[in-house]
C-alpha cells in the first residue's frame, strides 16, 4: 500500500553569492515569471522585505527568501512542476551569479494508523535496548528525536568522487497526530570548467531541470519504502 502524505512540499535551495536587493515581485513580473495578480499579492504580503541583506516575499503557491549567501524557493499548497519552472527562470535571469551548490528538497508529514505504529517506526530505526542498558538502574523513556542518513555514490571505505549526496531525515511530525516528518535532500555541488561557456548558475538551472522530477519520484519511493519496511511486521 502506497502511503500518501497529509502534507507534502518542496524547496529548491542554492548556495552562492547573491544580491538580495534585485529579487522582488516587480522584478519577477517584469521578466515574465510572475503574473500581475501574484506580484501585487506578494508586495502587499505581511512578510514582504527587500533590502541589500535579505529579500523575502510570498504568494499563495510559493515563498522566496534570498540572503547574501543563499537563495530559497519553497512551495505552498499543492506541489506542481511550476515550482521547478520558476526556479529555472530565476537562475537563468541571474546567470552570472556564482553558485557553489544546489539542493532539491522534498518533505512530507505522514499520519500513521495508531500510536503503536508511530512508536514502532522509531523502535525499528533506533532500537531502545541500547539506551535501557546504558541506564539499567533508572526507569527511562527513550525515543527517536531526529535521524539523518547520508547516501553517497561510493562504496564504504572509498573516497567519494564529489560532494554530491542525498540526505534522508526522519523525526516526529509537529503537525499530524501520530505522524512522522520525512525530508529528502538531493545535494549537488557545482563545478564549472573555466574553459566551459556555461556559468555556474546555468549549470544549477540545468540540474534543476534534469533532476527535479526524478528527485520527487525518488523521495516518494524512499518515504513509502521506509514506512512500509519499518511496519512490515505490524
RADA-V327312 format. One record per residue. N is the residue number from 1. SS is DSSP state (A for helix, B for strand, O for the rest). OMEGA is omega as a letter, one per 30 degrees, with the letter a starting at -180 (none if undefined). D_FIRST is the distance of its C-alpha to the first C-alpha in Angstrom with 2 decimals. Layout:
[[N & SS & OMEGA & D_FIRST] [N & SS & OMEGA & D_FIRST]]
This chain:
[[1 & O & l & 0.00] [2 & O & a & 3.80] [3 & O & a & 6.25] [4 & O & a & 9.42] [5 & O & l & 12.73] [6 & O & l & 15.29] [7 & B & a & 17.93] [8 & B & a & 17.82] [9 & B & a & 21.00] [10 & B & l & 23.08] [11 & B & l & 26.59] [12 & B & a & 28.94] [13 & B & l & 31.64] [14 & B & l & 34.79] [15 & B & a & 37.41] [16 & B & a & 40.96] [17 & O & a & 44.26] [18 & O & l & 43.83] [19 & O & a & 46.32] [20 & A & a & 44.54] [21 & A & a & 47.42] [22 & A & a & 46.60] [23 & O & a & 43.05] [24 & O & l & 43.33] [25 & A & l & 42.05] [26 & A & l & 45.39] [27 & A & l & 44.98] [28 & A & l & 41.54] [29 & A & a & 42.92] [30 & A & a & 46.04] [31 & O & l & 44.05] [32 & O & l & 41.84] [33 & O & a & 38.58] [34 & O & l & 38.51] [35 & O & a & 39.63] [36 & A & a & 42.57] [37 & A & l & 40.59] [38 & A & a & 38.08] [39 & A & l & 41.02] [40 & A & l & 42.97] [41 & A & l & 40.08] [42 & A & l & 39.68] [43 & A & a & 43.44] [44 & A & a & 43.53] [45 & O & a & 40.51] [46 & O & a & 41.19] [47 & O & a & 39.83] [48 & O & l & 42.08] [49 & B & l & 44.11] [50 & B & a & 45.83] [51 & O & l & 48.17] [52 & O & a & 49.18] [53 & O & a & 46.93] [54 & B & l & 43.78] [55 & B & a & 42.32] [56 & B & l & 39.55] [57 & B & a & 38.45] [58 & B & l & 35.44] [59 & O & l & 34.48] [60 & O & a & 31.76] [61 & O & l & 29.31] [62 & B & l & 30.45] [63 & B & l & 32.61] [64 & B & l & 35.06] [65 & B & l & 36.80] [66 & B & l & 39.40] [67 & B & a & 41.40] [68 & O & a & 44.06] [69 & O & a & 41.72] [70 & B & l & 38.28] [71 & B & a & 36.66] [72 & B & l & 33.36] [73 & B & a & 31.52] [74 & B & l & 28.60] [75 & B & l & 26.38] [76 & O & a & 26.54] [77 & O & a & 24.42] [78 & O & a & 21.99] [79 & O & l & 21.74] [80 & O & l & 23.29] [81 & O & l & 25.21] [82 & A & l & 28.35] [83 & A & l & 28.10] [84 & A & a & 28.40] [85 & A & l & 31.28] [86 & A & l & 33.09] [87 & A & l & 32.87] [88 & A & l & 34.21] [89 & A & l & 36.94] [90 & A & a & 38.06] [91 & A & l & 38.14] [92 & A & l & 40.15] [93 & A & a & 42.62] [94 & O & a & 43.27] [95 & O & a & 43.46] [96 & O & l & 46.25] [97 & O & l & 44.49] [98 & O & l & 43.98] [99 & B & a & 40.31] [100 & B & a & 39.36] [101 & B & l & 35.56] [102 & B & l & 32.60] [103 & B & l & 29.21] [104 & B & a & 26.03] [105 & B & l & 23.90] [106 & B & a & 20.51] [107 & B & a & 19.36] [108 & B & l & 16.80] [109 & B & a & 16.76] [110 & B & l & 13.49] [111 & B & l & 13.86] [112 & O & a & 12.77] [113 & O & a & 12.91] [114 & O & l & 16.29] [115 & A & l & 19.14] [116 & A & l & 18.40] [117 & A & l & 15.00] [118 & A & a & 16.95] [119 & A & a & 19.68] [120 & A & l & 17.67] [121 & A & l & 16.37] [122 & A & a & 20.08] [123 & A & a & 21.33] [124 & A & a & 19.36] [125 & A & l & 20.30] [126 & O & a & 23.79] [127 & O & a & 25.07] [128 & O & a & 27.61] [129 & A & l & 29.91] [130 & A & a & 31.76] [131 & A & l & 32.67] [132 & A & l & 33.67] [133 & A & l & 35.97] [134 & A & l & 37.47] [135 & O & a & 38.39] [136 & O & a & 39.32] [137 & O & a & 41.92] [138 & O & l & 39.93] [139 & O & a & 37.26] [140 & O & l & 34.68] [141 & O & a & 31.19] [142 & O & a & 29.60] [143 & O & l & 26.53] [144 & O & l & 24.76] [145 & O & l & 26.33] [146 & B & l & 25.37] [147 & B & l & 24.01] [148 & B & l & 24.57] [149 & B & l & 24.03] [150 & B & l & 26.09] [151 & B & l & 25.15] [152 & O & a & 28.30] [153 & O & l & 29.00] [154 & O & l & 31.43] [155 & O & l & 31.44] [156 & O & a & 32.26] [157 & O & l & 36.02] [158 & O & a & 36.66] [159 & O & l & 37.51] [160 & O & a & 35.07] [161 & O & l & 36.79] [162 & O & l & 35.87] [163 & O & l & 34.53] [164 & O & l & 31.35] [165 & B & l & 28.25] [166 & B & l & 24.78] [167 & B & l & 24.25] [168 & B & a & 21.01] [169 & B & l & 21.69] [170 & B & l & 20.01] [171 & B & l & 21.72] [172 & B & l & 21.53] [173 & O & l & 20.98] [174 & O & a & 24.20] [175 & O & a & 22.79] [176 & O & l & 19.80] [177 & O & a & 20.40] [178 & O & a & 18.41] [179 & B & l & 17.01] [180 & B & l & 17.18] [181 & B & l & 18.61] [182 & B & l & 17.68] [183 & B & a & 20.15] [184 & B & a & 20.62] [185 & B & l & 24.15] [186 & B & a & 25.27] [187 & B & l & 28.98] [188 & B & l & 31.46] [189 & B & a & 35.18] [190 & O & l & 37.66] [191 & O & a & 40.58] [192 & O & l & 42.96] [193 & O & a & 45.85] [194 & O & a & 49.17] [195 & O & l & 50.07] [196 & O & l & 46.92] [197 & O & a & 47.43] [198 & O & l & 43.93] [199 & O & a & 43.88] [200 & A & l & 41.31] [201 & A & l & 40.03] [202 & A & l & 39.65] [203 & A & l & 37.80] [204 & A & l & 35.40] [205 & A & l & 34.92] [206 & A & l & 34.23] [207 & A & l & 31.52] [208 & A & l & 29.81] [209 & A & a & 30.10] [210 & A & a & 28.84] [211 & A & a & 26.05] [212 & A & a & 24.67] [213 & A & l & 22.01] [214 & A & l & 21.06] [215 & A & l & 20.93] [216 & A & l & 18.62] [217 & A & a & 16.24] [218 & A & l & 16.68] [219 & A & l & 16.21] [220 & A & l & 12.82] [221 & A & a & 11.85] [222 & A & a & 13.59] [223 & A & a & 12.32] [224 & A & a & 8.59] [225 & A & a & 9.93] [226 & A & l & 12.38] [227 & A & a & 10.42] [228 & A & a & 8.06] [229 & A & l & 11.42] [230 & A & a & 13.46] [231 & O & a & 11.54] [232 & O & a & 11.19] [233 & O & a & 14.06] [234 & O & none & 13.27]]
